[in-house]
């Protein structure tokens, strides 16, 4: 009788041990799953900023990118020569990502058309009549089509989702703008000048 009771007690203790460890194992598994779930969104939201900013196949627009624009690692040193000045706004195949530090420089001159000496500085034109300014949008950093004269030399940090570079030009007529028939410009402001350019460094 005593032997049978001891056997029953031993069996009961073994069953209790299994029952008590099961929730612990389950809780441990749930804890690991929860921790993994918490990590997953953080990993998904991280941004690889060492990526191609200019696509392999460019759009039909005849845009002159320097070789540095095609870099896939930071820092990126990109110059766009002869930006489009025959329309108010142009979107370029160059992208910015959240967290980018961006510095812009620009200069040179543009043919604004008309009679006489008609080239003017791209960034800070003299005798501008509140026209002939180069414009820029860095999504998540600047306002929409801000004048370059207010942007050059300042460092910006891209927020939001980033996006594509936009450059523009202020004029009351675009059909005769461009980079042809170079002259010294109104008041000589473009004597010995180069054609307009925008220089962007992303770090």
N, C-alpha and C positions, 0 to 999 in steps of 0.2 A: 504493500500500500504506500509506504513512504517512498519507494523507488518510483512508483507511478506519479505521485504528486510532484516529485522533483522534476520529472520529465515534462509535466504539464507547465510548471513554473518556468522552466528553461525555454520552452516553446513560446510562452507568452512574452517573456523578456525579449526574445529574438524578434518577434513580430513587432513589438513596440519600438525596438531600435530601428527597424526598417522604416516604420511609419514616421518616426521622428526625424530621420535623416532626409526623407523624400522632400519635404517642404524646403529644407535648407538648400538642397541641390537645386531645386526649382527656382528658389529665390536668387541663388548665385547666378543661374543661367539668365534670369530676367534682368539682373543687375548688369551683366555683361552686355546684353542686348540693348538695354537703355543707354549705357555708356557709348556703345557703338553708334546708336541713333543720334546721340548728341554730337558726336564727332563728325558724322556724315555731312550735315549741312554746312559746317565750318569748312570742311575740305572742298565741298562743291562750290563755295562762294569765293575761294581763293582765286586770284587772277594771275595767270602767267603773262608777265609783261614783256618777256623776251620772245616776241613773236613777230611775224612779218606784218609790217604796217602798210606797205604798198603791195597790192596783189601782183602775181606773176603776169597776168594778162591785164593790161591797163584799159581804161575806157577809150573811146574814140577821140576824146579831146586831145589836142596836140599840146601836151604839158611836158615841160622840160624838167625832169627830176634829176638831181645829182645822184651819184652812186650810193652815197650815204643814206639816202631815203629808203633804200632796199635792205638795209641792215635788219637782222632778226634779233639782235641783242642790244641792250642798253649799254652806254648812251647812244642815241641816234642823232646824227648830225646831217640834216637834210636841207638842201637849198632848192627852191623852185624858181627857175628863171623865167622871165617874161610871163608873169601871171596874166590870166585873161582880163582884158580891160574893155572888151566889146559888149559887155552886158553887166547888169547890176550885181549879179551873184553867180558864183560857180562853185560846185561841190567837187572836191579833189579826192583822188584815191589814196588818201593818207589818213590813218585812224589814230585816235587817242584812246587810252584805256584809263579807268579809274586808278588814281594814285600816281599817274604820270606827273613829273615836274617839267614844266615847259617854259622855255625862254625863246622869245622871238626878236629877231632883228630884221630890218628891211631897208631898202634904199633904191637908188637909181631913178630913172626918168621914163616918162610915157609920152607918146605922141597923142595929143588931145584933139587934133584936127583944127581946121579953120584957116585963117590967113596970117601971114607973118611968122614970127617965131612962136611956135605952138607946143613945144615940148615943155613938160612941167615935172617937178619932182613928184615921185609916187607917194611918199610918206607925208611930207610937209610942203606942199606946193605954195610958191609965192604967187601973189595976184590970183588967188584961187576963186574969188566970188562965191565962197562956201561950196566949191565943187572940186573935182579932180583928186580926191583923197582915196588912197587904198584902204580897203576894209578887211576885217578878219573876224571869223567865229571859231573859237576853240570850244567845242561842246563841253559843258560842265565846268568851264573856267571863266570865259569872258561872256559879255553880253552878245546879242545877235548883231553881227556886222558892225563891230566897233571900229572907229578909225584907228589905223595902225599907229598913228602918231601918239595915241594914248596907251598903246599896248607894248611897243618896243622897249626893250631894256628891263621889263618887269618879269618876275617869275610867277607862274601860275601853277596851281595844283588841280588836276582834273578830278571832278567828283561825278556823282550820278553814274550813268552808264557810259560816259564818254561818247564817241561818235566820230564822224568824218570832218576833216578840215573844210572850211568854206572861206573863200576869198572873194572880195567884191570891189567895185569901183563906183565912185560917185561922179555922175556927169548928167547933163541934160540932153545929150545926144551921143550915141555910141558907135554909129556906123563908120565914122572916120577916125576912130581911135586905133592905136596899135603901136608898132615899133619900126616904122618905115620913115624914110626921108629925115634923118636926124638933123636937128639944128641946135643952136645954143640955148633955145628956150626963152620964155618970157623973162626979160630982165637979165638974161645970161645965166639963169639958174641951172641949166643943164650943160653948160660948157664943160667938155672933157668928161662927161658922166657916162656911166654904163646904163644898159637897159634895166628896167625894174626887176627886183628879186625879193624873195622872202626867205629868210634863213631861220630854221627851227631846230632847236636842240631839245631832245627829250631824254630825261634821266630818271 
